[in-house]
């Protein structure tokens, strides 16, 4: 991919049907038609996790670029959102898990 972009990708010119708007461009010696994907369907990580609060809302794809924790942070976020289904079944069945039950909130006013 890097060789394609650096050696054969440019120049990029507007495609004839959309030459006035530039919505579609021709690249790679006019053999590759390119157009932007709608951000509401092909969501970046920020759109999905922050703007949409991790709800799918029509996203067909989620592209995670920078996440704290590197690749492990990315996988954790995808698993938590239910978007990563490539783990073997024993991943969820074997091992030890930590659970937490918070203490009940006391009745009445809390001390100041």
C-alpha positions in Angstrom: 0.0 0.0 0.0 2.8 2.5 0.9 4.5 1.9 -2.5 1.2 2.4 -4.3 0.6 5.7 -2.5 4.1 7.1 -2.9 4.9 5.8 -6.4 1.7 5.4 -8.4 -1.0 7.2 -6.6 -0.4 10.8 -7.7 -1.5 12.9 -9.5 -5.1 12.8 -8.3 -7.7 14.5 -10.6 -11.4 15.0 -10.4 -13.5 12.4 -12.0 -15.6 13.5 -15.0 -19.1 13.0 -13.4 -18.2 15.1 -10.4 -15.5 17.3 -11.8 -17.1 20.5 -10.6 -17.6 19.3 -6.9 -14.5 17.1 -6.6 -16.5 14.4 -4.7 -15.0 11.7 -6.8 -11.3 11.7 -7.8 -9.2 9.5 -10.0 -5.8 8.3 -8.8 -3.2 5.8 -9.7 -2.9 6.8 -13.3 -6.7 7.3 -13.5 -7.3 3.7 -12.8 -8.6 4.1 -9.2 -11.9 5.9 -8.4 -11.9 7.4 -4.9 -14.6 9.1 -2.9 -15.1 9.8 0.8 -17.1 7.4 2.9 -20.0 8.9 4.9 -18.8 9.4 8.5 -22.1 8.4 9.9 -21.7 4.9 8.5 -17.9 4.4 8.6 -17.2 5.8 12.1 -13.9 6.7 13.5 -13.3 5.8 17.1 -14.0 9.3 18.4 -17.4 9.4 16.6 -18.4 6.0 17.9 -17.0 6.0 21.5 -17.4 9.7 22.3 -20.0 11.4 20.1 -22.3 8.3 20.1 -21.4 7.1 23.6 -20.5 3.6 22.2 -24.0 3.0 20.7 -24.0 1.6 17.2 -26.5 4.2 15.7 -25.9 3.1 12.1 -22.2 2.6 12.1 -21.3 -0.2 9.7 -17.6 0.0 10.6 -15.5 1.5 13.5 -11.9 2.5 12.7 -9.9 3.0 15.9 -6.8 5.0 15.3 -5.3 6.2 18.6 -6.4 4.6 21.9 -4.6 4.7 25.3 -3.0 1.3 25.9 -2.0 0.6 22.3 -3.4 -2.5 20.6 -4.5 -3.9 24.0 -6.5 -0.8 24.7 -8.1 -1.0 21.2 -9.1 -4.6 21.7 -10.5 -3.9 25.2 -12.7 -1.1 23.8 -13.9 -3.2 20.9 -14.7 -6.1 23.3 -16.5 -3.9 25.7 -18.7 -2.5 22.9 -19.5 -6.0 21.6 -17.6 -5.3 18.3 -14.8 -7.9 18.7 -16.0 -11.5 18.1 -12.7 -13.2 17.2 -11.9 -14.7 20.6 -12.2 -18.5 21.0 -15.1 -19.7 23.1 -12.9 -20.7 26.0 -11.8 -17.1 26.4 -15.1 -16.4 28.1 -15.5 -19.8 29.8 -12.2 -20.4 31.5 -10.2 -18.3 34.0 -10.9 -16.3 37.0 -13.0 -13.2 37.1 -13.3 -10.3 39.5 -16.7 -9.1 40.5 -17.6 -6.2 42.7 -20.8 -5.4 44.6 -20.8 -1.8 46.0 -22.0 -1.3 49.5 -25.6 0.0 49.9 -26.0 3.8 50.1 -27.0 4.7 53.7 -30.5 6.1 54.2 -30.8 9.7 55.3 -28.5 12.6 54.8 -24.8 11.9 54.5 -22.4 13.5 56.9 -20.7 16.7 55.7 
